């Protein structure tokens, strides 16, 4: 019980620091603020910031992926023995909430303007993919080779990244209407349809 409470408090602190860093980065640019300002805005000390993030870039990147822990908990609801592709789709939809999608795109836009942010964004994306892959090992229950799991999860996340990075004309929640853009939910449905039919 104490460990659970401690973990939730730690996650809330990390999220508050990430939110402050993200707000400052959007308002002033990545070079327009220092760690002390992030800590002060969030109501914590610089030492507390250092306990959670190695640098302000890591904090900014983390804001878009605040749902990782919640999604990881939700992965427990994906039952073993479920068809693997169905399980991957459920987990992906748990991770990619409306708020999370908008934040991811904003962080990716910042990363294009500030290349020092890119490795931190890719690190968190990598963590998301690995969490899904690890959960899929138990769902697969030995029915598929490990290399298949890696390739499947990698292919799905590669397609999603192409949409988030603007390489595919996909409309995320909050985007202005566009004549040719496909809604993100529709895009995901299409991705999984192609994977299920093999083309």
C-alpha positions in Angstrom: 0.0 0.0 0.0 2.8 2.4 1.0 4.8 1.5 -2.1 1.7 2.1 -4.3 1.1 5.5 -2.7 4.8 6.4 -3.0 4.8 5.4 -6.7 1.7 7.5 -7.4 3.2 10.5 -5.6 6.4 10.1 -7.6 4.6 9.8 -10.9 2.5 12.9 -10.0 5.7 14.9 -9.2 7.3 13.8 -12.5 4.2 14.8 -14.4 4.0 18.2 -12.7 7.6 18.9 -13.6 7.1 17.7 -17.2 4.0 19.9 -17.6 5.9 22.9 -16.4 8.9 22.2 -18.8 6.5 21.6 -21.7 4.6 24.9 -21.0 7.9 26.9 -20.8 9.2 25.2 -24.0 6.1 26.1 -25.9 6.0 29.7 -24.5 9.8 30.6 -24.7 11.5 27.9 -26.8 13.8 25.3 -25.4 16.6 27.8 -24.9 14.4 30.4 -23.2 14.3 28.9 -19.7 16.4 27.0 -17.1 15.7 24.0 -14.8 15.3 26.3 -11.8 12.3 27.9 -13.5 10.7 24.5 -14.3 11.1 23.5 -10.7 9.7 26.7 -9.4 6.7 26.7 -11.7 5.9 23.1 -10.6 6.4 24.0 -7.0 9.4 21.8 -6.4 13.1 22.2 -5.8 15.9 21.8 -8.4 17.0 18.7 -6.5 13.5 17.2 -6.9 13.8 17.9 -10.6 17.2 16.1 -10.7 15.6 13.1 -9.0 13.2 12.7 -11.9 15.0 14.0 -15.1 18.6 14.4 -16.2 17.8 17.6 -18.2 15.0 19.8 -19.3 14.7 18.1 -22.7 13.9 14.8 -20.9 11.1 16.5 -18.9 9.7 18.2 -22.1 9.6 14.8 -23.9 8.0 13.1 -21.0 4.9 15.2 -21.0 3.5 13.7 -24.2 3.8 10.2 -22.7 2.3 10.7 -19.3 -0.1 7.9 -20.0 2.7 5.3 -20.2 2.3 4.1 -16.6 -1.5 4.1 -16.9 -1.3 2.2 -20.2 1.2 -0.3 -18.6 -1.3 -1.0 -15.8 -4.1 -1.4 -18.4 -2.0 -4.0 -20.2 -2.9 -6.4 -17.4 -6.4 -6.4 -18.8 -5.2 -7.8 -22.1 -5.9 -11.5 -21.6 -3.5 -14.3 -22.5 -4.5 -16.4 -25.5 -6.2 -13.4 -27.2 -5.3 -13.1 -30.9 -2.0 -11.3 -31.0 -3.0 -8.6 -33.5 -6.1 -7.8 -31.5 -4.1 -7.5 -28.3 -1.6 -5.1 -30.0 -4.5 -3.0 -31.2 -6.1 -2.8 -27.7 -2.8 -1.8 -26.1 -2.0 0.8 -28.8 -5.4 2.4 -28.3 -4.9 2.5 -24.5 -1.6 4.3 -25.0 -2.7 6.7 -27.6 -5.5 8.8 -26.0 -6.8 12.0 -27.5 -4.7 14.2 -25.2 -1.6 12.0 -25.6 -1.8 12.2 -29.4 -2.0 16.0 -29.4 0.8 16.2 -27.0 3.0 13.8 -29.0 2.5 15.9 -32.1 3.4 19.1 -30.2 6.5 17.5 -28.8 7.5 16.2 -32.2 7.1 19.7 -33.6 9.3 21.1 -30.8 11.9 18.4 -31.6 12.0 19.5 -35.2 12.8 23.1 -34.0 15.2 21.9 -31.2 17.2 18.9 -32.3 18.6 18.4 -28.7 15.0 17.2 -27.8 14.9 14.4 -30.5 16.9 11.7 -28.6 14.6 12.1 -25.6 11.5 11.9 -27.6 12.8 8.7 -29.4 13.8 7.3 -26.0 10.3 7.6 -24.6 8.7 6.2 -27.8 11.1 3.3 -27.6 10.0 2.7 -24.0 6.3 2.6 -25.1 7.1 0.1 -27.8 9.1 -2.2 -25.5 6.3 -2.2 -22.9 3.9 -3.4 -25.5 6.3 -6.0 -26.7 7.0 -7.3 -23.2 3.2 -7.6 -22.5 2.7 -9.4 -25.8 5.1 -12.1 -24.8 2.7 -13.3 -22.2 -0.3 -12.8 -24.4 1.4 -14.9 -27.2 2.1 -17.6 -24.6 4.7 -19.3 -26.8 2.4 -19.4 -29.9 4.8 -17.2 -31.9 8.5 -16.8 -32.2 10.0 -13.8 -30.3 11.2 -12.3 -33.6 7.7 -12.2 -34.9 6.5 -10.2 -31.8 9.4 -7.7 -32.3 8.6 -7.3 -36.0 4.9 -6.9 -35.5 5.0 -4.4 -32.7 7.8 -2.5 -34.6 5.7 -2.4 -37.8 2.7 -1.0 -36.0 4.6 1.6 -34.1 6.4 2.6 -37.3 3.1 3.3 -39.0 1.8 5.3 -36.1 5.0 7.3 -36.0 4.6 8.2 -39.6 1.2 9.7 -38.8 2.5 11.6 -35.8 5.4 13.0 -37.7 3.2 14.2 -40.5 4.5 11.8 -43.1 0.9 10.6 -43.7 -2.0 13.0 -43.9 -3.8 12.0 -40.7 -6.0 14.4 -38.7 -5.4 14.1 -35.0 -8.0 15.3 -32.4 -7.9 19.1 -32.2 -6.5 19.5 -35.8 -8.3 21.8 -38.2 -10.5 19.9 -40.7 -8.8 19.0 -43.9 -10.4 17.7 -47.0 -7.9 14.9 -47.7 -6.8 14.0 -44.1 -8.0 10.7 -42.6 -9.1 10.7 -38.9 -6.6 9.1 -36.6 -9.0 6.4 -35.4 -9.9 5.6 -39.0 -6.1 5.5 -39.8 -5.6 2.9 -37.0 -8.5 0.8 -38.2 -7.0 0.8 -41.7 -3.5 -0.1 -40.4 -4.9 -3.1 -38.5 -7.0 -4.1 -41.5 -3.9 -4.2 -43.7 -2.0 -6.2 -41.1 -4.9 -8.7 -40.8 -5.3 -9.2 -44.6 -1.6 -9.2 -45.3 -1.4 -6.1 -47.6 
